[in-house]
């Protein structure tokens, strides 16, 4: 899982850098969807300011903590 976290961290950093083409962005999103245990990971990037620091940067480590804290509900 530690390797997944590192790959996910690198992918999220590239994604939020906004320095990727649309094709690269689609590839990153696909990769993140495969690795992330939390299906709502993109909400933490695009839909909330909870992980944004005072300087406006997204705290990727806090986002990763939230993603890997996810536990699915077993029915």
mmJSON file of the N, C-alpha and C atoms, coordinates in Angstrom:
{"data_MODEL":{"atom_site":{
"group_PDB":["ATOM","ATOM","ATOM","ATOM","ATOM","ATOM","ATOM","ATOM","ATOM","ATOM","ATOM","ATOM","ATOM","ATOM","ATOM","ATOM","ATOM","ATOM","ATOM","ATOM","ATOM","ATOM","ATOM","ATOM","ATOM","ATOM","ATOM","ATOM","ATOM","ATOM","ATOM","ATOM","ATOM","ATOM","ATOM","ATOM","ATOM","ATOM","ATOM","ATOM","ATOM","ATOM","ATOM","ATOM","ATOM","ATOM","ATOM","ATOM","ATOM","ATOM","ATOM","ATOM","ATOM","ATOM","ATOM","ATOM","ATOM","ATOM","ATOM","ATOM","ATOM","ATOM","ATOM","ATOM","ATOM","ATOM","ATOM","ATOM","ATOM","ATOM","ATOM","ATOM","ATOM","ATOM","ATOM","ATOM","ATOM","ATOM","ATOM","ATOM","ATOM","ATOM","ATOM","ATOM","ATOM","ATOM","ATOM","ATOM","ATOM","ATOM","ATOM","ATOM","ATOM","ATOM","ATOM","ATOM","ATOM","ATOM","ATOM","ATOM","ATOM","ATOM","ATOM","ATOM","ATOM","ATOM","ATOM","ATOM","ATOM","ATOM","ATOM","ATOM","ATOM","ATOM","ATOM","ATOM","ATOM","ATOM","ATOM","ATOM","ATOM","ATOM","ATOM","ATOM","ATOM","ATOM","ATOM","ATOM","ATOM","ATOM","ATOM","ATOM","ATOM","ATOM","ATOM","ATOM","ATOM","ATOM","ATOM","ATOM","ATOM","ATOM","ATOM","ATOM","ATOM","ATOM","ATOM","ATOM","ATOM","ATOM","ATOM","ATOM","ATOM","ATOM","ATOM","ATOM","ATOM","ATOM","ATOM","ATOM","ATOM","ATOM","ATOM","ATOM","ATOM","ATOM","ATOM","ATOM","ATOM","ATOM","ATOM","ATOM","ATOM","ATOM","ATOM","ATOM","ATOM","ATOM","ATOM","ATOM","ATOM","ATOM","ATOM","ATOM","ATOM","ATOM","ATOM","ATOM","ATOM","ATOM","ATOM","ATOM","ATOM","ATOM","ATOM","ATOM","ATOM","ATOM","ATOM","ATOM","ATOM","ATOM","ATOM","ATOM","ATOM","ATOM","ATOM","ATOM","ATOM","ATOM","ATOM","ATOM","ATOM","ATOM","ATOM","ATOM","ATOM","ATOM","ATOM","ATOM","ATOM","ATOM","ATOM","ATOM","ATOM"],
"id":[1,2,3,4,5,6,7,8,9,10,11,12,13,14,15,16,17,18,19,20,21,22,23,24,25,26,27,28,29,30,31,32,33,34,35,36,37,38,39,40,41,42,43,44,45,46,47,48,49,50,51,52,53,54,55,56,57,58,59,60,61,62,63,64,65,66,67,68,69,70,71,72,73,74,75,76,77,78,79,80,81,82,83,84,85,86,87,88,89,90,91,92,93,94,95,96,97,98,99,100,101,102,103,104,105,106,107,108,109,110,111,112,113,114,115,116,117,118,119,120,121,122,123,124,125,126,127,128,129,130,131,132,133,134,135,136,137,138,139,140,141,142,143,144,145,146,147,148,149,150,151,152,153,154,155,156,157,158,159,160,161,162,163,164,165,166,167,168,169,170,171,172,173,174,175,176,177,178,179,180,181,182,183,184,185,186,187,188,189,190,191,192,193,194,195,196,197,198,199,200,201,202,203,204,205,206,207,208,209,210,211,212,213,214,215,216,217,218,219,220,221,222,223,224,225],
"type_symbol":["N","C","C","N","C","C","N","C","C","N","C","C","N","C","C","N","C","C","N","C","C","N","C","C","N","C","C","N","C","C","N","C","C","N","C","C","N","C","C","N","C","C","N","C","C","N","C","C","N","C","C","N","C","C","N","C","C","N","C","C","N","C","C","N","C","C","N","C","C","N","C","C","N","C","C","N","C","C","N","C","C","N","C","C","N","C","C","N","C","C","N","C","C","N","C","C","N","C","C","N","C","C","N","C","C","N","C","C","N","C","C","N","C","C","N","C","C","N","C","C","N","C","C","N","C","C","N","C","C","N","C","C","N","C","C","N","C","C","N","C","C","N","C","C","N","C","C","N","C","C","N","C","C","N","C","C","N","C","C","N","C","C","N","C","C","N","C","C","N","C","C","N","C","C","N","C","C","N","C","C","N","C","C","N","C","C","N","C","C","N","C","C","N","C","C","N","C","C","N","C","C","N","C","C","N","C","C","N","C","C","N","C","C","N","C","C","N","C","C","N","C","C","N","C","C"],
"label_atom_id":["N","CA","C","N","CA","C","N","CA","C","N","CA","C","N","CA","C","N","CA","C","N","CA","C","N","CA","C","N","CA","C","N","CA","C","N","CA","C","N","CA","C","N","CA","C","N","CA","C","N","CA","C","N","CA","C","N","CA","C","N","CA","C","N","CA","C","N","CA","C","N","CA","C","N","CA","C","N","CA","C","N","CA","C","N","CA","C","N","CA","C","N","CA","C","N","CA","C","N","CA","C","N","CA","C","N","CA","C","N","CA","C","N","CA","C","N","CA","C","N","CA","C","N","CA","C","N","CA","C","N","CA","C","N","CA","C","N","CA","C","N","CA","C","N","CA","C","N","CA","C","N","CA","C","N","CA","C","N","CA","C","N","CA","C","N","CA","C","N","CA","C","N","CA","C","N","CA","C","N","CA","C","N","CA","C","N","CA","C","N","CA","C","N","CA","C","N","CA","C","N","CA","C","N","CA","C","N","CA","C","N","CA","C","N","CA","C","N","CA","C","N","CA","C","N","CA","C","N","CA","C","N","CA","C","N","CA","C","N","CA","C","N","CA","C","N","CA","C","N","CA","C","N","CA","C","N","CA","C","N","CA","C"],
"label_alt_id":[null,null,null,null,null,null,null,null,null,null,null,null,null,null,null,null,null,null,null,null,null,null,null,null,null,null,null,null,null,null,null,null,null,null,null,null,null,null,null,null,null,null,null,null,null,null,null,null,null,null,null,null,null,null,null,null,null,null,null,null,null,null,null,null,null,null,null,null,null,null,null,null,null,null,null,null,null,null,null,null,null,null,null,null,null,null,null,null,null,null,null,null,null,null,null,null,null,null,null,null,null,null,null,null,null,null,null,null,null,null,null,null,null,null,null,null,null,null,null,null,null,null,null,null,null,null,null,null,null,null,null,null,null,null,null,null,null,null,null,null,null,null,null,null,null,null,null,null,null,null,null,null,null,null,null,null,null,null,null,null,null,null,null,null,null,null,null,null,null,null,null,null,null,null,null,null,null,null,null,null,null,null,null,null,null,null,null,null,null,null,null,null,null,null,null,null,null,null,null,null,null,null,null,null,null,null,null,null,null,null,null,null,null,null,null,null,null,null,null,null,null,null,null,null,null],
"label_comp_id":["UNK","UNK","UNK","UNK","UNK","UNK","UNK","UNK","UNK","UNK","UNK","UNK","UNK","UNK","UNK","UNK","UNK","UNK","UNK","UNK","UNK","UNK","UNK","UNK","UNK","UNK","UNK","UNK","UNK","UNK","UNK","UNK","UNK","UNK","UNK","UNK","UNK","UNK","UNK","UNK","UNK","UNK","UNK","UNK","UNK","UNK","UNK","UNK","UNK","UNK","UNK","UNK","UNK","UNK","UNK","UNK","UNK","UNK","UNK","UNK","UNK","UNK","UNK","UNK","UNK","UNK","UNK","UNK","UNK","UNK","UNK","UNK","UNK","UNK","UNK","UNK","UNK","UNK","UNK","UNK","UNK","UNK","UNK","UNK","UNK","UNK","UNK","UNK","UNK","UNK","UNK","UNK","UNK","UNK","UNK","UNK","UNK","UNK","UNK","UNK","UNK","UNK","UNK","UNK","UNK","UNK","UNK","UNK","UNK","UNK","UNK","UNK","UNK","UNK","UNK","UNK","UNK","UNK","UNK","UNK","UNK","UNK","UNK","UNK","UNK","UNK","UNK","UNK","UNK","UNK","UNK","UNK","UNK","UNK","UNK","UNK","UNK","UNK","UNK","UNK","UNK","UNK","UNK","UNK","UNK","UNK","UNK","UNK","UNK","UNK","UNK","UNK","UNK","UNK","UNK","UNK","UNK","UNK","UNK","UNK","UNK","UNK","UNK","UNK","UNK","UNK","UNK","UNK","UNK","UNK","UNK","UNK","UNK","UNK","UNK","UNK","UNK","UNK","UNK","UNK","UNK","UNK","UNK","UNK","UNK","UNK","UNK","UNK","UNK","UNK","UNK","UNK","UNK","UNK","UNK","UNK","UNK","UNK","UNK","UNK","UNK","UNK","UNK","UNK","UNK","UNK","UNK","UNK","UNK","UNK","UNK","UNK","UNK","UNK","UNK","UNK","UNK","UNK","UNK","UNK","UNK","UNK","UNK","UNK","UNK"],
"label_asym_id":["A","A","A","A","A","A","A","A","A","A","A","A","A","A","A","A","A","A","A","A","A","A","A","A","A","A","A","A","A","A","A","A","A","A","A","A","A","A","A","A","A","A","A","A","A","A","A","A","A","A","A","A","A","A","A","A","A","A","A","A","A","A","A","A","A","A","A","A","A","A","A","A","A","A","A","A","A","A","A","A","A","A","A","A","A","A","A","A","A","A","A","A","A","A","A","A","A","A","A","A","A","A","A","A","A","A","A","A","A","A","A","A","A","A","A","A","A","A","A","A","A","A","A","A","A","A","A","A","A","A","A","A","A","A","A","A","A","A","A","A","A","A","A","A","A","A","A","A","A","A","A","A","A","A","A","A","A","A","A","A","A","A","A","A","A","A","A","A","A","A","A","A","A","A","A","A","A","A","A","A","A","A","A","A","A","A","A","A","A","A","A","A","A","A","A","A","A","A","A","A","A","A","A","A","A","A","A","A","A","A","A","A","A","A","A","A","A","A","A","A","A","A","A","A","A"],
"label_entity_id":["1","1","1","1","1","1","1","1","1","1","1","1","1","1","1","1","1","1","1","1","1","1","1","1","1","1","1","1","1","1","1","1","1","1","1","1","1","1","1","1","1","1","1","1","1","1","1","1","1","1","1","1","1","1","1","1","1","1","1","1","1","1","1","1","1","1","1","1","1","1","1","1","1","1","1","1","1","1","1","1","1","1","1","1","1","1","1","1","1","1","1","1","1","1","1","1","1","1","1","1","1","1","1","1","1","1","1","1","1","1","1","1","1","1","1","1","1","1","1","1","1","1","1","1","1","1","1","1","1","1","1","1","1","1","1","1","1","1","1","1","1","1","1","1","1","1","1","1","1","1","1","1","1","1","1","1","1","1","1","1","1","1","1","1","1","1","1","1","1","1","1","1","1","1","1","1","1","1","1","1","1","1","1","1","1","1","1","1","1","1","1","1","1","1","1","1","1","1","1","1","1","1","1","1","1","1","1","1","1","1","1","1","1","1","1","1","1","1","1","1","1","1","1","1","1"],
"label_seq_id":[1,1,1,2,2,2,3,3,3,4,4,4,5,5,5,6,6,6,7,7,7,8,8,8,9,9,9,10,10,10,11,11,11,12,12,12,13,13,13,14,14,14,15,15,15,16,16,16,17,17,17,18,18,18,19,19,19,20,20,20,21,21,21,22,22,22,23,23,23,24,24,24,25,25,25,26,26,26,27,27,27,28,28,28,29,29,29,30,30,30,31,31,31,32,32,32,33,33,33,34,34,34,35,35,35,36,36,36,37,37,37,38,38,38,39,39,39,40,40,40,41,41,41,42,42,42,43,43,43,44,44,44,45,45,45,46,46,46,47,47,47,48,48,48,49,49,49,50,50,50,51,51,51,52,52,52,53,53,53,54,54,54,55,55,55,56,56,56,57,57,57,58,58,58,59,59,59,60,60,60,61,61,61,62,62,62,63,63,63,64,64,64,65,65,65,66,66,66,67,67,67,68,68,68,69,69,69,70,70,70,71,71,71,72,72,72,73,73,73,74,74,74,75,75,75],
"pdbx_PDB_ins_code":[null,null,null,null,null,null,null,null,null,null,null,null,null,null,null,null,null,null,null,null,null,null,null,null,null,null,null,null,null,null,null,null,null,null,null,null,null,null,null,null,null,null,null,null,null,null,null,null,null,null,null,null,null,null,null,null,null,null,null,null,null,null,null,null,null,null,null,null,null,null,null,null,null,null,null,null,null,null,null,null,null,null,null,null,null,null,null,null,null,null,null,null,null,null,null,null,null,null,null,null,null,null,null,null,null,null,null,null,null,null,null,null,null,null,null,null,null,null,null,null,null,null,null,null,null,null,null,null,null,null,null,null,null,null,null,null,null,null,null,null,null,null,null,null,null,null,null,null,null,null,null,null,null,null,null,null,null,null,null,null,null,null,null,null,null,null,null,null,null,null,null,null,null,null,null,null,null,null,null,null,null,null,null,null,null,null,null,null,null,null,null,null,null,null,null,null,null,null,null,null,null,null,null,null,null,null,null,null,null,null,null,null,null,null,null,null,null,null,null,null,null,null,null,null,null],
"Cartn_x":[0.819,0.0,0.862,2.03,2.905,3.288,3.55,3.868,2.671,1.465,0.256,0.148,0.459,0.388,1.369,2.569,3.575,3.158,2.661,2.199,1.019,0.094,-1.07,-0.643,0.312,0.815,1.402,2.249,2.859,1.797,0.816,-0.251,-1.086,-1.423,-2.206,-1.427,-0.154,0.682,0.703,0.885,0.878,-0.486,-1.551,-2.898,-3.197,-2.869,-3.19,-2.209,-1.106,-0.141,-0.697,-1.726,-2.363,-1.362,-0.276,0.754,0.771,-0.424,-0.554,-1.577,-1.419,-2.393,-3.686,-4.729,-6.012,-5.879,-5.103,-4.882,-4.142,-3.111,-2.369,-3.269,-4.111,-5.042,-5.989,-6.517,-7.399,-6.682,-5.422,-4.63,-4.385,-4.083,-3.86,-5.131,-6.255,-7.527,-7.832,-7.593,-7.795,-6.901,-5.643,-4.694,-5.119,-5.511,-5.945,-7.188,-8.128,-9.341,-9.017,-7.993,-7.598,-6.942,-6.156,-5.375,-6.156,-6.953,-7.61,-8.679,-8.602,-9.669,-10.955,-10.847,-11.983,-12.523,-13.754,-14.306,-14.59,-14.553,-14.84,-13.588,-12.459,-11.185,-11.204,-11.862,-11.832,-12.574,-13.533,-14.229,-13.261,-12.251,-11.283,-10.372,-10.289,-9.476,-10.305,-11.488,-12.264,-13.478,-13.976,-15.255,-15.183,-14.022,-13.92,-12.627,-12.668,-11.462,-10.827,-11.328,-10.858,-9.374,-8.839,-7.444,-6.567,-7.068,-6.326,-5.674,-4.385,-3.656,-3.855,-3.339,-3.505,-2.921,-1.901,-1.288,-2.006,-3.102,-3.897,-3.497,-2.465,-2.004,-2.791,-3.012,-3.692,-2.684,-3.042,-2.171,-2.391,-1.549,-1.699,-1.602,-0.748,-0.611,-1.893,-2.572,-3.86,-4.922,-4.9,-5.825,-5.554,-4.296,-3.947,-4.394,-4.22,-4.68,-6.183,-6.938,-8.394,-8.728,-8.05,-8.301,-8.039,-6.92,-6.568,-7.261,-7.979,-8.805,-10.167,-10.484,-11.769,-11.953,-13.115,-13.488,-14.889,-15.024,-16.344,-17.328,-18.581,-19.637,-19.964,-19.883,-20.203,-21.68,-22.336,-23.768,-23.991],
"Cartn_y":[-1.192,0.0,1.255,1.18,2.342,2.802,1.842,2.19,2.854,2.34,2.964,4.412,4.641,5.994,6.925,6.434,7.245,7.542,6.52,6.712,7.675,7.49,8.371,9.8,9.953,11.285,11.983,11.269,11.849,12.212,11.342,11.597,12.806,12.921,14.072,15.374,15.334,16.532,16.974,16.022,16.366,16.902,16.284,16.695,18.12,18.458,19.799,20.855,20.429,21.403,22.147,21.56,22.148,22.33,21.577,21.669,20.385,19.872,18.657,18.888,18.15,18.247,17.545,17.749,17.107,15.587,15.084,13.645,13.109,13.84,13.437,13.493,14.522,14.659,13.464,13.071,11.908,10.646,10.493,9.346,9.351,10.522,10.637,10.309,10.819,10.555,9.062,8.421,6.979,6.211,6.619,5.964,6.163,7.37,7.651,6.84,6.753,5.957,4.498,3.953,2.558,2.354,3.318,3.166,3.58,4.619,5.196,4.272,4.009,3.228,4.043,5.353,6.248,6.745,6.35,6.779,8.28,8.961,10.398,11.253,10.701,11.41,12.769,12.877,14.144,15.257,14.887,15.904,16.655,15.965,16.582,17.565,17.42,18.318,19.476,19.143,20.129,20.721,20.074,20.497,21.066,21.132,21.629,22.423,23.302,24.048,23.468,22.334,21.739,21.379,21.159,20.732,21.813,23.029,24.153,24.933,25.169,25.908,27.419,28.181,29.643,30.275,29.649,30.208,29.769,29.008,28.6,27.276,26.651,25.361,24.223,23.174,21.99,21.148,20.762,19.918,18.463,17.984,16.653,15.568,15.741,14.723,14.58,15.683,15.612,14.944,15.237,14.579,13.075,12.683,11.261,10.581,11.258,10.693,10.424,11.361,11.21,10.06,9.991,8.93,7.554,7.39,6.081,5.765,6.723,6.462,5.89,5.942,5.468,3.987,3.632,2.235,2.055,1.144,0.935,0.351,0.624,0.064,-1.324,-2.29,-3.669,-3.918,-4.424,-4.722,-6.185],
"Cartn_z":[0.0,0.0,0.0,0.612,0.669,-0.73,-1.64,-3.007,-3.69,-3.425,-3.968,-3.511,-2.266,-1.725,-2.443,-2.696,-3.386,-4.825,-5.518,-6.893,-6.916,-5.991,-5.906,-5.586,-4.694,-4.339,-5.566,-6.288,-7.488,-8.526,-8.697,-9.675,-9.283,-8.01,-7.549,-7.7,-7.4,-7.548,-9.008,-9.915,-11.346,-11.767,-11.265,-11.637,-11.196,-9.968,-9.46,-9.956,-10.543,-11.064,-12.274,-12.904,-14.086,-15.222,-15.186,-16.208,-17.046,-17.338,-18.132,-19.237,-20.312,-21.398,-20.985,-21.769,-21.46,-21.505,-22.451,-22.567,-21.34,-20.904,-19.7,-18.474,-18.407,-17.286,-17.236,-18.387,-18.442,-17.973,-18.373,-17.945,-16.445,-15.903,-14.457,-13.682,-14.153,-13.476,-13.512,-14.643,-14.736,-13.784,-13.702,-12.796,-11.339,-10.993,-9.625,-9.291,-10.222,-9.989,-9.702,-10.352,-10.135,-8.776,-8.345,-7.117,-5.871,-5.972,-4.807,-4.227,-2.93,-2.306,-2.136,-2.201,-1.976,-3.321,-3.669,-4.955,-5.022,-3.9,-3.847,-3.784,-4.169,-4.045,-4.724,-5.874,-6.612,-5.883,-5.038,-4.242,-3.332,-2.841,-1.932,-2.658,-3.964,-4.78,-5.33,-5.852,-6.619,-5.902,-4.849,-4.277,-2.86,-2.276,-0.91,-0.716,0.245,0.626,1.886,2.341,3.591,3.555,2.369,2.255,1.627,1.616,1.046,2.183,2.057,3.097,2.915,3.833,3.82,2.553,1.98,0.765,-0.515,-0.362,-1.508,-2.129,-1.6,-2.126,-1.491,-2.266,-1.742,-0.983,0.24,1.05,0.629,-0.251,-0.826,0.24,1.231,2.268,3.08,3.349,4.046,3.177,1.889,0.961,0.953,0.898,0.906,2.198,3.325,4.6,4.54,3.995,3.872,2.918,1.792,0.805,1.408,2.096,2.632,3.957,4.514,5.698,5.296,4.012,3.518,3.78,4.28,4.479,3.893,2.937,2.336,3.34,3.139,3.976,3.454,4.317,3.931,4.22,3.234,3.387,3.686],
"occupancy":[1.0,1.0,1.0,1.0,1.0,1.0,1.0,1.0,1.0,1.0,1.0,1.0,1.0,1.0,1.0,1.0,1.0,1.0,1.0,1.0,1.0,1.0,1.0,1.0,1.0,1.0,1.0,1.0,1.0,1.0,1.0,1.0,1.0,1.0,1.0,1.0,1.0,1.0,1.0,1.0,1.0,1.0,1.0,1.0,1.0,1.0,1.0,1.0,1.0,1.0,1.0,1.0,1.0,1.0,1.0,1.0,1.0,1.0,1.0,1.0,1.0,1.0,1.0,1.0,1.0,1.0,1.0,1.0,1.0,1.0,1.0,1.0,1.0,1.0,1.0,1.0,1.0,1.0,1.0,1.0,1.0,1.0,1.0,1.0,1.0,1.0,1.0,1.0,1.0,1.0,1.0,1.0,1.0,1.0,1.0,1.0,1.0,1.0,1.0,1.0,1.0,1.0,1.0,1.0,1.0,1.0,1.0,1.0,1.0,1.0,1.0,1.0,1.0,1.0,1.0,1.0,1.0,1.0,1.0,1.0,1.0,1.0,1.0,1.0,1.0,1.0,1.0,1.0,1.0,1.0,1.0,1.0,1.0,1.0,1.0,1.0,1.0,1.0,1.0,1.0,1.0,1.0,1.0,1.0,1.0,1.0,1.0,1.0,1.0,1.0,1.0,1.0,1.0,1.0,1.0,1.0,1.0,1.0,1.0,1.0,1.0,1.0,1.0,1.0,1.0,1.0,1.0,1.0,1.0,1.0,1.0,1.0,1.0,1.0,1.0,1.0,1.0,1.0,1.0,1.0,1.0,1.0,1.0,1.0,1.0,1.0,1.0,1.0,1.0,1.0,1.0,1.0,1.0,1.0,1.0,1.0,1.0,1.0,1.0,1.0,1.0,1.0,1.0,1.0,1.0,1.0,1.0,1.0,1.0,1.0,1.0,1.0,1.0,1.0,1.0,1.0,1.0,1.0,1.0,1.0,1.0,1.0,1.0,1.0,1.0],
"B_iso_or_equiv":[0.0,0.0,0.0,0.0,0.0,0.0,0.0,0.0,0.0,0.0,0.0,0.0,0.0,0.0,0.0,0.0,0.0,0.0,0.0,0.0,0.0,0.0,0.0,0.0,0.0,0.0,0.0,0.0,0.0,0.0,0.0,0.0,0.0,0.0,0.0,0.0,0.0,0.0,0.0,0.0,0.0,0.0,0.0,0.0,0.0,0.0,0.0,0.0,0.0,0.0,0.0,0.0,0.0,0.0,0.0,0.0,0.0,0.0,0.0,0.0,0.0,0.0,0.0,0.0,0.0,0.0,0.0,0.0,0.0,0.0,0.0,0.0,0.0,0.0,0.0,0.0,0.0,0.0,0.0,0.0,0.0,0.0,0.0,0.0,0.0,0.0,0.0,0.0,0.0,0.0,0.0,0.0,0.0,0.0,0.0,0.0,0.0,0.0,0.0,0.0,0.0,0.0,0.0,0.0,0.0,0.0,0.0,0.0,0.0,0.0,0.0,0.0,0.0,0.0,0.0,0.0,0.0,0.0,0.0,0.0,0.0,0.0,0.0,0.0,0.0,0.0,0.0,0.0,0.0,0.0,0.0,0.0,0.0,0.0,0.0,0.0,0.0,0.0,0.0,0.0,0.0,0.0,0.0,0.0,0.0,0.0,0.0,0.0,0.0,0.0,0.0,0.0,0.0,0.0,0.0,0.0,0.0,0.0,0.0,0.0,0.0,0.0,0.0,0.0,0.0,0.0,0.0,0.0,0.0,0.0,0.0,0.0,0.0,0.0,0.0,0.0,0.0,0.0,0.0,0.0,0.0,0.0,0.0,0.0,0.0,0.0,0.0,0.0,0.0,0.0,0.0,0.0,0.0,0.0,0.0,0.0,0.0,0.0,0.0,0.0,0.0,0.0,0.0,0.0,0.0,0.0,0.0,0.0,0.0,0.0,0.0,0.0,0.0,0.0,0.0,0.0,0.0,0.0,0.0,0.0,0.0,0.0,0.0,0.0,0.0],
"pdbx_formal_charge":[null,null,null,null,null,null,null,null,null,null,null,null,null,null,null,null,null,null,null,null,null,null,null,null,null,null,null,null,null,null,null,null,null,null,null,null,null,null,null,null,null,null,null,null,null,null,null,null,null,null,null,null,null,null,null,null,null,null,null,null,null,null,null,null,null,null,null,null,null,null,null,null,null,null,null,null,null,null,null,null,null,null,null,null,null,null,null,null,null,null,null,null,null,null,null,null,null,null,null,null,null,null,null,null,null,null,null,null,null,null,null,null,null,null,null,null,null,null,null,null,null,null,null,null,null,null,null,null,null,null,null,null,null,null,null,null,null,null,null,null,null,null,null,null,null,null,null,null,null,null,null,null,null,null,null,null,null,null,null,null,null,null,null,null,null,null,null,null,null,null,null,null,null,null,null,null,null,null,null,null,null,null,null,null,null,null,null,null,null,null,null,null,null,null,null,null,null,null,null,null,null,null,null,null,null,null,null,null,null,null,null,null,null,null,null,null,null,null,null,null,null,null,null,null,null],
"auth_seq_id":[1,1,1,2,2,2,3,3,3,4,4,4,5,5,5,6,6,6,7,7,7,8,8,8,9,9,9,10,10,10,11,11,11,12,12,12,13,13,13,14,14,14,15,15,15,16,16,16,17,17,17,18,18,18,19,19,19,20,20,20,21,21,21,22,22,22,23,23,23,24,24,24,25,25,25,26,26,26,27,27,27,28,28,28,29,29,29,30,30,30,31,31,31,32,32,32,33,33,33,34,34,34,35,35,35,36,36,36,37,37,37,38,38,38,39,39,39,40,40,40,41,41,41,42,42,42,43,43,43,44,44,44,45,45,45,46,46,46,47,47,47,48,48,48,49,49,49,50,50,50,51,51,51,52,52,52,53,53,53,54,54,54,55,55,55,56,56,56,57,57,57,58,58,58,59,59,59,60,60,60,61,61,61,62,62,62,63,63,63,64,64,64,65,65,65,66,66,66,67,67,67,68,68,68,69,69,69,70,70,70,71,71,71,72,72,72,73,73,73,74,74,74,75,75,75],
"auth_comp_id":["UNK","UNK","UNK","UNK","UNK","UNK","UNK","UNK","UNK","UNK","UNK","UNK","UNK","UNK","UNK","UNK","UNK","UNK","UNK","UNK","UNK","UNK","UNK","UNK","UNK","UNK","UNK","UNK","UNK","UNK","UNK","UNK","UNK","UNK","UNK","UNK","UNK","UNK","UNK","UNK","UNK","UNK","UNK","UNK","UNK","UNK","UNK","UNK","UNK","UNK","UNK","UNK","UNK","UNK","UNK","UNK","UNK","UNK","UNK","UNK","UNK","UNK","UNK","UNK","UNK","UNK","UNK","UNK","UNK","UNK","UNK","UNK","UNK","UNK","UNK","UNK","UNK","UNK","UNK","UNK","UNK","UNK","UNK","UNK","UNK","UNK","UNK","UNK","UNK","UNK","UNK","UNK","UNK","UNK","UNK","UNK","UNK","UNK","UNK","UNK","UNK","UNK","UNK","UNK","UNK","UNK","UNK","UNK","UNK","UNK","UNK","UNK","UNK","UNK","UNK","UNK","UNK","UNK","UNK","UNK","UNK","UNK","UNK","UNK","UNK","UNK","UNK","UNK","UNK","UNK","UNK","UNK","UNK","UNK","UNK","UNK","UNK","UNK","UNK","UNK","UNK","UNK","UNK","UNK","UNK","UNK","UNK","UNK","UNK","UNK","UNK","UNK","UNK","UNK","UNK","UNK","UNK","UNK","UNK","UNK","UNK","UNK","UNK","UNK","UNK","UNK","UNK","UNK","UNK","UNK","UNK","UNK","UNK","UNK","UNK","UNK","UNK","UNK","UNK","UNK","UNK","UNK","UNK","UNK","UNK","UNK","UNK","UNK","UNK","UNK","UNK","UNK","UNK","UNK","UNK","UNK","UNK","UNK","UNK","UNK","UNK","UNK","UNK","UNK","UNK","UNK","UNK","UNK","UNK","UNK","UNK","UNK","UNK","UNK","UNK","UNK","UNK","UNK","UNK","UNK","UNK","UNK","UNK","UNK","UNK"],
"auth_asym_id":["A","A","A","A","A","A","A","A","A","A","A","A","A","A","A","A","A","A","A","A","A","A","A","A","A","A","A","A","A","A","A","A","A","A","A","A","A","A","A","A","A","A","A","A","A","A","A","A","A","A","A","A","A","A","A","A","A","A","A","A","A","A","A","A","A","A","A","A","A","A","A","A","A","A","A","A","A","A","A","A","A","A","A","A","A","A","A","A","A","A","A","A","A","A","A","A","A","A","A","A","A","A","A","A","A","A","A","A","A","A","A","A","A","A","A","A","A","A","A","A","A","A","A","A","A","A","A","A","A","A","A","A","A","A","A","A","A","A","A","A","A","A","A","A","A","A","A","A","A","A","A","A","A","A","A","A","A","A","A","A","A","A","A","A","A","A","A","A","A","A","A","A","A","A","A","A","A","A","A","A","A","A","A","A","A","A","A","A","A","A","A","A","A","A","A","A","A","A","A","A","A","A","A","A","A","A","A","A","A","A","A","A","A","A","A","A","A","A","A","A","A","A","A","A","A"],
"auth_atom_id":["N","CA","C","N","CA","C","N","CA","C","N","CA","C","N","CA","C","N","CA","C","N","CA","C","N","CA","C","N","CA","C","N","CA","C","N","CA","C","N","CA","C","N","CA","C","N","CA","C","N","CA","C","N","CA","C","N","CA","C","N","CA","C","N","CA","C","N","CA","C","N","CA","C","N","CA","C","N","CA","C","N","CA","C","N","CA","C","N","CA","C","N","CA","C","N","CA","C","N","CA","C","N","CA","C","N","CA","C","N","CA","C","N","CA","C","N","CA","C","N","CA","C","N","CA","C","N","CA","C","N","CA","C","N","CA","C","N","CA","C","N","CA","C","N","CA","C","N","CA","C","N","CA","C","N","CA","C","N","CA","C","N","CA","C","N","CA","C","N","CA","C","N","CA","C","N","CA","C","N","CA","C","N","CA","C","N","CA","C","N","CA","C","N","CA","C","N","CA","C","N","CA","C","N","CA","C","N","CA","C","N","CA","C","N","CA","C","N","CA","C","N","CA","C","N","CA","C","N","CA","C","N","CA","C","N","CA","C","N","CA","C","N","CA","C","N","CA","C","N","CA","C","N","CA","C","N","CA","C","N","CA","C"],
"pdbx_PDB_model_num":[1,1,1,1,1,1,1,1,1,1,1,1,1,1,1,1,1,1,1,1,1,1,1,1,1,1,1,1,1,1,1,1,1,1,1,1,1,1,1,1,1,1,1,1,1,1,1,1,1,1,1,1,1,1,1,1,1,1,1,1,1,1,1,1,1,1,1,1,1,1,1,1,1,1,1,1,1,1,1,1,1,1,1,1,1,1,1,1,1,1,1,1,1,1,1,1,1,1,1,1,1,1,1,1,1,1,1,1,1,1,1,1,1,1,1,1,1,1,1,1,1,1,1,1,1,1,1,1,1,1,1,1,1,1,1,1,1,1,1,1,1,1,1,1,1,1,1,1,1,1,1,1,1,1,1,1,1,1,1,1,1,1,1,1,1,1,1,1,1,1,1,1,1,1,1,1,1,1,1,1,1,1,1,1,1,1,1,1,1,1,1,1,1,1,1,1,1,1,1,1,1,1,1,1,1,1,1,1,1,1,1,1,1,1,1,1,1,1,1,1,1,1,1,1,1]
}}}
